[in-house]
Amino acid sequence: MLSVESISYSYKKRGGGAAAALRDVTFTAQRGSVTAIVGPNGSGKSTLFRVITGLLTPDSGTVLEDGCAVRRETMGVVFQSPSLDTSLTAFENIAHHAMLHGRRVKRDALAPSVVEASGLGEFLDTRVDALSGGYRRRVELVKALISEPRLLVLDEAFNALDTNSRSQFFSLLRSLTSSKGLITLLITHIPALASQCDQVVALSDGGIVGSGGPTDLLDDLGSSVVEIETDDAVALEQALNTLGITTRFTLPSGSVLLPRTPLAALVPVLELLAVPPSRVLLRPPTIEDWLHARAHSAAIATEEVRYA
């Protein structure tokens, strides 16, 4: 188990002072499971990645693997930026990376389970510049696994992949995590990916705003939500306030989302509007909805503390 306990970190500002990037971040990640660290840009994900991988020393707190300090030699890392030499073959990239860990790897000595699972068998002698983005990421993953790590950390590893490649790469990741008993941390800003993981840890403004299994988290929003698109958000807000419907939040698209609200309860609201909404949609909630709801709640709590 990976235990991240009370991690805080602040960047020093030019001219003095400090800016908090992480505030008392605490969570655990289980072996054999994929844990998503998810949040918008500026939420603290990159700083947390650097702390976990040992690139930064936190101001306070600890990161422990099975009760001991994390050792770099037992960690595999897939960085956001590609780290392959495109003029070399897939195998040559893997072999050169192994040499950095003091190992000489022959082609027939590669773990058959990893090569087979990655689907790289027929592409080991293919130059990387001839591989698709999805297969390049597979080479990066095999590189990270060549040292037989116990902890695998991926930083925005899915960014450049199309939907099909993303799905295939994630299936590969889950399979290897389970078969090798890895603790896998997937740092991402993509809510749809987080929803497929075993556990979600959501960051906002440097702090954790919620964590748990995707299904459990969505229970916060009920079995369905109502999404309302309108060109007159002010009138909609006034109508909702008039009828005492206060549990709601606004999506980045400008739509208003209402959790645990039956459509029948909205009929009086719609009757109060001079201009009908362009769309009223009843649908299941998503992890993206939950993230916006938690970030909204955290912002309100921060304001209440600030002005208390």
C-alpha positions as CSV (number, residue, x, y, z in Angstrom):
1,M,0.0,0.0,0.0
2,L,1.1,3.5,-0.8
3,S,0.4,6.0,2.1
4,V,0.6,9.7,1.3
5,E,0.3,11.4,4.7
6,S,-0.3,15.2,5.3
7,I,1.8,16.4,2.4
8,S,2.2,20.2,2.1
9,Y,4.4,22.1,-0.3
10,S,4.8,25.8,-1.1
11,Y,6.8,27.4,-3.9
12,K,8.9,30.5,-2.9
13,K,7.8,33.6,-4.7
14,R,10.2,36.1,-6.2
15,G,10.6,39.0,-3.8
16,G,9.7,36.9,-0.8
17,G,6.7,35.0,0.4
18,A,5.4,31.6,-0.6
19,A,2.5,30.1,-2.7
20,A,0.9,27.0,-1.3
21,A,0.7,24.3,-4.0
22,L,-0.3,21.3,-1.8
23,R,-2.2,21.6,1.5
24,D,-2.3,18.6,3.9
25,V,-2.8,16.0,1.1
26,T,-3.6,12.5,2.5
27,F,-4.7,9.4,0.8
28,T,-3.8,5.7,0.3
29,A,-3.5,3.6,-2.9
30,Q,-3.8,-0.2,-2.8
31,R,-1.5,-2.7,-4.5
32,G,-3.1,-4.3,-7.6
33,S,-5.3,-1.3,-8.2
34,V,-5.3,1.9,-10.3
35,T,-5.8,5.2,-8.4
36,A,-6.5,8.3,-10.4
37,I,-5.2,11.7,-9.2
38,V,-7.5,14.0,-11.0
39,G,-8.1,17.7,-11.0
40,P,-8.0,20.8,-13.3
41,N,-4.8,22.6,-14.3
42,G,-3.4,24.4,-11.2
43,S,-4.9,22.0,-8.7
44,G,-1.6,20.6,-7.5
45,K,-1.3,17.4,-9.6
46,S,2.1,18.1,-11.1
47,T,3.5,19.1,-7.7
48,L,2.2,16.0,-6.1
49,F,3.7,13.9,-8.9
50,R,7.1,15.5,-8.2
51,V,6.8,14.9,-4.5
52,I,5.8,11.2,-4.9
53,T,8.6,10.5,-7.4
54,G,11.2,12.2,-5.2
55,L,11.8,15.2,-7.5
56,L,10.6,17.6,-4.7
57,T,11.0,17.3,-0.9
58,P,7.7,18.3,0.8
59,D,7.6,21.0,3.5
60,S,5.9,18.4,5.7
61,G,4.4,15.0,5.5
62,T,5.5,11.6,4.3
63,V,5.2,9.2,1.3
64,L,5.5,5.6,2.3
65,E,5.3,2.3,0.4
66,D,4.3,-0.6,2.7
67,G,5.4,1.5,5.7
68,C,8.9,2.3,4.3
69,A,10.3,5.3,2.4
70,V,9.7,5.0,-1.4
71,R,12.9,4.0,-3.2
72,R,13.4,5.2,-6.8
73,E,14.8,1.8,-7.9
74,T,11.4,0.2,-7.1
75,M,9.4,2.9,-9.0
76,G,8.5,3.1,-12.6
77,V,7.6,6.4,-14.1
78,V,5.9,7.4,-17.4
79,F,6.3,11.2,-17.9
80,Q,4.0,13.5,-19.7
81,S,6.6,14.5,-22.3
82,P,7.7,11.7,-24.6
83,S,11.2,10.3,-23.7
84,L,11.8,8.1,-26.7
85,D,14.6,8.3,-29.3
86,T,12.5,8.2,-32.5
87,S,15.5,7.2,-34.6
88,L,15.9,3.9,-32.6
89,T,13.7,0.8,-32.6
90,A,11.3,0.0,-29.8
91,F,13.6,-2.6,-28.4
92,E,16.7,-0.3,-28.6
93,N,14.8,2.3,-26.5
94,I,13.9,-0.3,-23.9
95,A,17.4,-1.7,-23.8
96,H,19.0,1.7,-23.4
97,H,16.7,2.5,-20.6
98,A,17.5,-0.8,-18.9
99,M,21.2,0.2,-19.0
100,L,20.4,3.3,-16.9
101,H,19.3,0.8,-14.2
102,G,22.5,-1.2,-14.5
103,R,20.9,-4.0,-16.5
104,R,21.7,-5.4,-19.9
105,V,18.6,-6.8,-21.6
106,K,18.6,-9.1,-24.5
107,R,15.6,-9.3,-26.8
108,D,14.7,-12.9,-25.8
109,A,15.1,-12.0,-22.1
110,L,12.3,-9.5,-22.0
111,A,9.5,-10.6,-19.8
112,P,7.1,-12.5,-22.1
113,S,4.1,-11.5,-20.1
114,V,4.9,-7.8,-20.5
115,V,5.7,-8.0,-24.2
116,E,2.6,-10.1,-24.9
117,A,0.3,-7.9,-22.9
118,S,1.8,-4.7,-24.5
119,G,1.3,-6.1,-28.0
120,L,4.8,-4.9,-28.9
121,G,6.1,-8.4,-29.9
122,E,5.9,-7.7,-33.7
123,F,7.0,-4.1,-33.3
124,L,10.2,-4.5,-31.3
125,D,12.4,-4.0,-34.3
126,T,10.3,-1.1,-35.7
127,R,11.7,2.4,-35.5
128,V,9.8,4.5,-33.0
129,D,9.1,7.2,-35.7
130,A,7.1,4.6,-37.6
131,L,4.9,3.8,-34.6
132,S,1.5,5.3,-33.7
133,G,1.1,7.5,-30.6
134,G,-0.6,4.6,-28.8
135,Y,2.2,2.2,-29.5
136,R,4.8,4.8,-28.5
137,R,3.1,5.0,-25.2
138,R,3.3,1.2,-24.9
139,V,7.0,1.4,-25.4
140,E,7.2,4.0,-22.6
141,L,5.2,1.7,-20.3
142,V,7.5,-1.3,-21.0
143,K,10.5,1.0,-20.3
144,A,9.0,1.9,-17.0
145,L,8.4,-1.8,-16.2
146,I,11.8,-3.0,-17.2
147,S,13.2,-2.5,-13.7
148,E,10.3,-4.6,-12.2
149,P,8.9,-1.7,-10.1
150,R,6.4,-2.1,-7.3
151,L,5.1,1.4,-7.8
152,L,4.1,2.8,-11.2
153,V,3.3,6.5,-11.6
154,L,2.0,8.0,-14.9
155,D,1.8,11.7,-15.4
156,E,-0.8,12.7,-18.0
157,A,0.3,9.7,-20.1
158,F,-2.9,9.7,-22.2
159,N,-2.9,13.3,-23.4
160,A,-1.9,12.8,-27.0
161,L,-3.9,9.6,-27.6
162,D,-7.2,9.3,-29.5
163,T,-10.2,7.6,-27.9
164,N,-9.4,4.1,-29.3
165,S,-5.7,4.3,-28.3
166,R,-6.6,5.6,-24.9
167,S,-9.0,2.7,-24.3
168,Q,-6.4,0.1,-25.4
169,F,-3.6,1.7,-23.4
170,F,-5.8,1.8,-20.3
171,S,-6.8,-1.8,-20.7
172,L,-3.1,-2.7,-20.9
173,L,-2.4,-0.7,-17.8
174,R,-5.1,-2.3,-15.8
175,S,-4.1,-5.8,-16.8
176,L,-0.4,-5.3,-15.9
177,T,-1.4,-3.6,-12.6
178,S,-3.4,-6.6,-11.6
179,S,-1.1,-9.4,-12.9
180,K,2.0,-7.8,-11.4
181,G,0.5,-6.5,-8.2
182,L,1.5,-2.9,-8.9
183,I,0.5,0.2,-7.0
184,T,-0.5,2.4,-10.0
185,L,-1.1,6.1,-9.8
186,L,-2.6,7.7,-12.9
187,I,-2.3,11.5,-12.8
188,T,-4.8,13.0,-15.2
189,H,-7.1,15.9,-15.9
190,I,-9.5,13.6,-17.9
191,P,-12.5,12.7,-15.8
192,A,-13.6,9.9,-18.1
193,L,-10.3,8.1,-17.4
194,A,-10.7,8.6,-13.7
195,S,-14.1,7.0,-13.8
196,Q,-12.6,3.8,-15.0
197,C,-10.1,3.6,-12.2
198,D,-10.5,1.7,-8.9
199,Q,-10.2,4.8,-6.8
200,V,-10.4,8.5,-7.5
201,V,-8.5,11.2,-5.5
202,A,-9.7,14.7,-6.5
203,L,-7.5,17.8,-6.1
204,S,-8.6,21.4,-6.2
205,D,-6.5,24.4,-5.2
206,G,-3.9,22.1,-3.7
207,G,-6.1,20.1,-1.4
208,I,-8.2,17.0,-1.6
209,V,-11.9,17.7,-2.1
210,G,-12.9,14.0,-2.2
211,S,-11.8,10.5,-2.7
212,G,-13.3,7.0,-3.1
213,G,-14.5,4.5,-5.7
214,P,-16.2,6.1,-8.7
215,T,-19.5,4.4,-8.0
216,D,-19.5,5.6,-4.4
217,L,-18.6,9.1,-5.4
218,L,-21.4,9.4,-7.8
219,D,-23.9,8.5,-5.1
220,D,-23.4,12.0,-3.9
221,L,-25.3,13.2,-6.9
222,G,-28.1,10.6,-6.9
223,S,-29.1,8.3,-9.7
224,S,-29.8,11.1,-12.1
225,V,-29.1,14.8,-12.6
226,V,-31.0,17.5,-14.6
227,E,-28.9,19.7,-16.9
228,I,-30.5,22.9,-18.1
229,E,-29.1,25.0,-21.0
230,T,-30.4,28.5,-21.2
231,D,-29.5,31.9,-22.7
232,D,-30.9,33.7,-19.6
233,A,-29.0,32.3,-16.7
234,V,-30.0,35.2,-14.4
235,A,-33.7,34.5,-14.9
236,L,-33.1,30.8,-14.3
237,E,-31.2,31.5,-11.0
238,Q,-34.0,33.8,-9.8
239,A,-36.7,31.2,-10.6
240,L,-34.8,28.4,-8.8
241,N,-34.3,30.7,-5.8
242,T,-38.0,31.6,-5.8
243,L,-39.0,28.0,-5.5
244,G,-36.2,27.1,-2.9
245,I,-34.2,24.9,-5.2
246,T,-30.7,25.8,-3.9
247,T,-28.6,22.7,-4.6
248,R,-27.1,23.4,-8.0
249,F,-23.9,24.4,-9.7
250,T,-22.8,25.7,-13.0
251,L,-20.8,23.7,-15.5
252,P,-18.0,25.2,-17.6
253,S,-20.3,25.2,-20.6
254,G,-22.7,27.5,-18.7
255,S,-25.3,24.9,-18.2
256,V,-26.9,24.6,-14.7
257,L,-26.8,21.1,-13.1
258,L,-29.3,20.0,-10.5
259,P,-28.6,16.8,-8.6
260,R,-31.4,14.8,-7.0
261,T,-34.0,16.9,-8.6
262,P,-37.0,15.2,-10.3
263,L,-38.2,16.8,-13.6
264,A,-41.7,17.3,-12.1
265,A,-40.2,19.8,-9.5
266,L,-38.9,21.9,-12.4
267,V,-42.2,22.5,-14.1
268,P,-43.0,25.6,-11.9
269,V,-39.5,26.9,-12.6
270,L,-40.0,26.7,-16.3
271,E,-43.3,28.4,-16.0
272,L,-41.6,31.4,-14.4
273,L,-39.2,31.9,-17.3
274,A,-40.1,34.3,-20.1
275,V,-37.6,32.6,-22.4
276,P,-37.7,28.8,-22.2
277,P,-34.4,26.9,-21.8
278,S,-32.8,25.7,-25.0
279,R,-32.5,22.2,-23.5
280,V,-33.5,20.3,-20.3
281,L,-31.8,16.9,-20.0
282,L,-32.3,14.2,-17.5
283,R,-29.2,12.0,-17.4
284,P,-26.9,9.8,-15.2
285,P,-24.2,11.8,-13.3
286,T,-20.6,11.6,-14.4
287,I,-17.3,11.9,-12.5
288,E,-16.9,15.3,-14.3
289,D,-20.1,16.4,-12.7
290,W,-18.9,15.2,-9.3
291,L,-15.6,17.0,-9.7
292,H,-17.3,20.3,-10.5
293,A,-19.7,19.9,-7.6
294,R,-16.9,19.2,-5.2
295,A,-14.8,22.1,-6.4
296,H,-17.8,24.3,-6.1
297,S,-18.5,23.2,-2.5
298,A,-14.8,23.6,-1.7
299,A,-14.8,27.2,-3.1
300,I,-17.9,28.1,-1.0
301,A,-16.3,26.6,2.1
302,T,-13.1,28.6,1.5
303,E,-15.1,31.8,1.1
304,E,-17.1,31.1,4.3
305,V,-13.8,30.6,6.2
306,R,-12.3,33.7,4.6
307,Y,-15.1,36.0,5.6
308,A,-16.1,34.3,8.9
